Amino acid sequence: MTGTVYLVGAGPGDPRLLTLRGAEVLQRADVVVHDRLVAEALLDLAPAGAERIDVGKAPGDAPIPQEEINRLLVDRARTSGSVVRLKGGDPFVFGRGGEEALACAEAGICVEIVPGVTSAVAAPGVAGIPLTHRGVASTVAFVTASVATGPADLSKVATAADTLVVLMAMRRLGDVCRALVAAGRSPDEPAALVSSATTFEQRRVVATLGTLADDAEAADVEPPATLVVGDVVGLAEAIAPSVARPSAGSGAEAEPATLHLV
């Protein structure tokens, strides 16, 4: 009798944005296999005796290959019972959740997908940037700046939608912005970079596509960060001042007790 692997989205940063279902499965987990940016408060939801395994990756540094993570999930499900794979954001949005789900399916392991709040939506939102807005933007596209083989070919999607959200762009922001301009977007189009969204370290830089890279460098912005391009960015000037900043309990400082929901 094998166990179950739960692919759980931990959300964009603030541990309180975990779903109720995510909290439920964490509180009865036998094993938690987690990413680098998952808040400690979420790990504390698991039983004291649960095994906790850090398989986190950093830009340019993946000490545990994805294939090994896949095998780990299968092995622990066969020997330990309830395995929670805790991933930042949503497991199926640039999170390799599909690869892990396929590995479990091929091994005959039951998988439950527990969706999470992806930073692709959350980061613009908390910065006062609506991804769609009547009369301004009716379409939005999500893309990653990097793929397994290197930089992504942004020309395929650069002008495909009114609003473009680019994840994992911080390390090569200048190249990304130049590629979007070369593919047809205006260098004068509003653009924003939102880093450490929903946490106390949250920062926002608003500029144009042609100047954003220099402005972000001058502001010393660090990853993780989300790039948003489109006229909706211009709405942030009016909306952002009324958007509450992350409050007590967000980010790594969150008290675990506030997360004992069920």
PLY file of the C-alpha trace (Angstrom):
ply
format ascii 1.0
element vertex 262
property float x
property float y
property float z
element edge 261
property int vertex1
property int vertex2
end_header
0.00 0.00 0.00
1.66 3.20 -1.14
1.07 6.71 0.15
0.07 9.91 -1.59
2.15 12.79 -2.92
0.54 16.20 -2.47
1.89 18.86 -4.81
1.17 21.98 -2.75
1.54 25.57 -3.86
2.97 27.62 -0.97
1.98 30.95 -2.52
4.05 34.03 -3.38
5.81 34.68 -0.06
3.49 35.53 2.82
2.77 32.16 4.50
-0.79 33.27 5.27
-1.58 33.03 1.56
-1.35 29.23 1.74
-4.74 27.67 1.00
-6.75 25.90 3.70
-6.29 22.61 1.85
-2.54 23.18 1.81
-2.58 23.67 5.59
-4.61 20.50 6.04
-2.21 18.23 4.20
0.84 19.85 5.82
-0.55 19.22 9.29
-0.71 15.48 8.67
2.39 15.07 6.51
4.91 12.32 7.15
7.46 13.94 4.84
7.77 17.52 3.57
9.97 18.06 0.50
10.31 21.81 0.14
11.79 24.57 -2.01
14.33 27.20 -0.96
11.96 30.16 -0.66
9.25 28.44 1.39
8.63 30.30 4.68
9.75 28.55 7.86
6.29 29.16 9.31
4.82 26.76 6.75
7.30 24.02 7.61
6.28 24.42 11.25
2.74 23.39 10.32
3.96 19.82 9.77
4.03 17.43 12.75
7.17 17.63 14.86
8.21 14.15 13.80
7.76 14.70 10.08
10.85 14.41 7.90
11.79 17.72 6.27
13.92 17.63 3.12
15.27 20.80 1.50
15.62 20.40 -2.27
15.74 24.11 -3.03
17.37 25.57 -6.11
18.94 29.00 -6.54
19.70 30.76 -9.84
22.54 28.82 -11.40
22.69 26.39 -8.47
20.70 23.15 -8.40
22.47 20.83 -5.95
19.74 18.19 -6.26
18.81 17.40 -9.89
15.12 17.32 -10.78
15.33 13.62 -11.61
16.57 12.93 -8.08
13.68 14.94 -6.60
11.27 12.87 -8.68
12.78 9.63 -7.36
12.72 10.98 -3.80
8.98 11.68 -3.98
8.26 8.20 -5.30
10.49 6.46 -2.75
9.10 8.37 0.23
5.51 7.76 -0.89
6.23 4.02 -0.98
7.87 3.93 2.43
6.54 6.83 4.48
2.91 7.50 3.55
1.85 11.13 3.16
4.40 13.21 1.24
3.94 16.95 0.77
5.94 18.52 -2.03
5.82 22.19 -0.99
6.61 24.54 -3.86
6.61 28.32 -4.08
3.70 29.88 -5.95
1.61 27.32 -7.84
3.09 23.88 -8.58
2.01 23.98 -12.23
3.20 27.52 -13.07
6.90 27.27 -13.99
7.36 25.03 -10.96
8.15 21.67 -12.59
5.08 20.27 -10.90
4.09 18.58 -14.13
7.36 16.64 -14.20
6.87 15.48 -10.62
3.24 14.52 -11.24
4.26 12.49 -14.29
7.00 10.70 -12.34
4.49 9.73 -9.66
1.89 8.64 -12.21
4.41 6.44 -14.01
5.32 4.82 -10.68
1.68 4.21 -9.75
1.71 6.79 -6.93
-1.48 8.72 -6.18
-1.06 12.49 -6.58
-3.22 15.34 -5.36
-2.66 18.81 -6.77
-3.20 21.63 -4.25
-3.12 24.90 -6.23
-1.30 27.93 -4.85
-1.28 31.68 -5.46
1.30 32.29 -8.16
3.54 35.35 -8.02
2.67 35.95 -11.67
-0.69 37.22 -10.44
0.07 38.14 -6.82
3.12 40.36 -7.38
1.41 42.79 -9.77
-1.70 42.77 -7.60
-0.01 43.77 -4.34
1.90 46.46 -6.26
-1.37 48.03 -7.39
-1.15 46.77 -10.98
-4.28 45.06 -12.36
-3.30 42.64 -15.09
-6.50 43.37 -17.00
-8.54 46.56 -16.92
-11.56 47.56 -18.98
-10.52 49.83 -21.80
-6.82 49.30 -21.13
-5.97 45.59 -21.31
-8.14 42.58 -22.09
-5.41 39.98 -22.56
-2.46 38.85 -20.46
0.40 36.42 -21.14
2.77 34.72 -18.69
6.28 33.73 -19.73
9.56 32.72 -18.13
12.79 34.47 -19.03
14.75 31.23 -18.90
14.20 27.68 -20.08
16.24 24.51 -19.60
18.41 25.26 -22.61
19.09 28.92 -21.74
17.35 32.25 -22.36
13.76 31.95 -23.58
12.78 33.16 -27.05
10.58 36.08 -26.02
9.86 37.11 -29.61
7.10 34.50 -29.77
5.02 36.18 -27.07
6.35 39.73 -26.82
3.37 41.33 -28.54
0.83 38.53 -28.12
-1.04 40.19 -25.24
-1.78 43.64 -23.84
-0.08 42.78 -20.54
3.05 40.66 -20.34
4.26 39.09 -17.09
7.80 37.72 -17.12
9.05 35.49 -14.30
12.68 34.78 -13.43
13.87 37.85 -15.34
15.90 39.62 -12.65
19.30 38.08 -13.42
19.17 39.24 -17.05
16.69 42.09 -16.87
18.51 44.31 -19.35
18.62 41.55 -21.98
14.93 40.76 -21.41
13.83 44.37 -21.82
15.93 44.81 -24.95
14.56 41.57 -26.42
10.98 42.73 -25.87
11.71 46.06 -27.57
13.41 44.28 -30.47
10.34 42.07 -30.81
8.01 45.04 -31.19
7.09 46.48 -27.80
7.69 50.21 -27.37
10.63 51.30 -25.20
8.28 53.99 -23.82
5.70 51.43 -22.63
5.16 51.39 -18.86
6.98 48.57 -17.07
7.43 47.56 -13.45
9.53 45.21 -11.38
8.09 43.83 -8.14
10.48 41.98 -5.84
9.81 39.85 -2.74
6.08 40.32 -3.25
3.78 40.02 -0.20
6.68 40.10 2.29
8.20 42.87 4.41
10.99 43.12 1.82
8.54 43.89 -1.00
9.79 46.58 -3.39
8.46 48.07 -6.61
10.22 49.97 -9.38
8.03 51.61 -12.03
9.60 53.00 -15.19
9.46 52.34 -18.93
10.60 49.25 -20.77
13.60 51.20 -22.04
14.73 52.49 -18.63
13.60 49.82 -16.16
16.84 47.81 -16.11
18.94 50.86 -15.21
16.41 52.04 -12.62
16.26 48.61 -10.99
20.05 48.45 -10.82
20.19 51.91 -9.26
17.59 50.82 -6.70
19.62 47.65 -5.95
16.61 45.38 -6.44
17.25 41.70 -5.69
15.42 38.55 -6.86
12.91 37.02 -6.65
11.18 39.58 -8.82
8.35 39.74 -11.33
8.43 41.90 -14.47
5.17 43.45 -15.71
4.93 45.24 -19.05
1.89 47.09 -20.39
-0.32 50.13 -20.04
-1.89 48.69 -16.88
1.35 49.55 -15.08
0.35 53.17 -15.42
-2.64 52.54 -13.13
-0.33 51.83 -10.21
0.25 55.53 -9.62
-3.40 55.93 -8.66
-4.01 52.54 -7.04
-0.79 51.74 -5.17
-1.02 54.49 -2.53
-4.25 52.89 -1.27
-2.91 49.31 -1.29
-1.92 48.17 2.22
1.67 47.08 2.69
2.40 43.58 4.05
1.44 43.55 7.72
2.66 41.74 10.83
3.03 38.06 10.28
4.07 38.17 6.63
7.31 36.83 5.26
9.78 34.76 7.24
8.84 36.60 10.46
5.36 35.08 10.56
4.41 33.41 13.81
3.61 29.73 13.18
0.73 29.92 15.65
-1.19 32.22 13.33
-1.19 29.46 10.70
-2.76 26.68 12.76
-6.06 26.90 10.92
-7.53 23.38 11.12
0 1
1 2
2 3
3 4
4 5
5 6
6 7
7 8
8 9
9 10
10 11
11 12
12 13
13 14
14 15
15 16
16 17
17 18
18 19
19 20
20 21
21 22
22 23
23 24
24 25
25 26
26 27
27 28
28 29
29 30
30 31
31 32
32 33
33 34
34 35
35 36
36 37
37 38
38 39
39 40
40 41
41 42
42 43
43 44
44 45
45 46
46 47
47 48
48 49
49 50
50 51
51 52
52 53
53 54
54 55
55 56
56 57
57 58
58 59
59 60
60 61
61 62
62 63
63 64
64 65
65 66
66 67
67 68
68 69
69 70
70 71
71 72
72 73
73 74
74 75
75 76
76 77
77 78
78 79
79 80
80 81
81 82
82 83
83 84
84 85
85 86
86 87
87 88
88 89
89 90
90 91
91 92
92 93
93 94
94 95
95 96
96 97
97 98
98 99
99 100
100 101
101 102
102 103
103 104
104 105
105 106
106 107
107 108
108 109
109 110
110 111
111 112
112 113
113 114
114 115
115 116
116 117
117 118
118 119
119 120
120 121
121 122
122 123
123 124
124 125
125 126
126 127
127 128
128 129
129 130
130 131
131 132
132 133
133 134
134 135
135 136
136 137
137 138
138 139
139 140
140 141
141 142
142 143
143 144
144 145
145 146
146 147
147 148
148 149
149 150
150 151
151 152
152 153
153 154
154 155
155 156
156 157
157 158
158 159
159 160
160 161
161 162
162 163
163 164
164 165
165 166
166 167
167 168
168 169
169 170
170 171
171 172
172 173
173 174
174 175
175 176
176 177
177 178
178 179
179 180
180 181
181 182
182 183
183 184
184 185
185 186
186 187
187 188
188 189
189 190
190 191
191 192
192 193
193 194
194 195
195 196
196 197
197 198
198 199
199 200
200 201
201 202
202 203
203 204
204 205
205 206
206 207
207 208
208 209
209 210
210 211
211 212
212 213
213 214
214 215
215 216
216 217
217 218
218 219
219 220
220 221
221 222
222 223
223 224
224 225
225 226
226 227
227 228
228 229
229 230
230 231
231 232
232 233
233 234
234 235
235 236
236 237
237 238
238 239
239 240
240 241
241 242
242 243
243 244
244 245
245 246
246 247
247 248
248 249
249 250
250 251
251 252
252 253
253 254
254 255
255 256
256 257
257 258
258 259
259 260
260 261
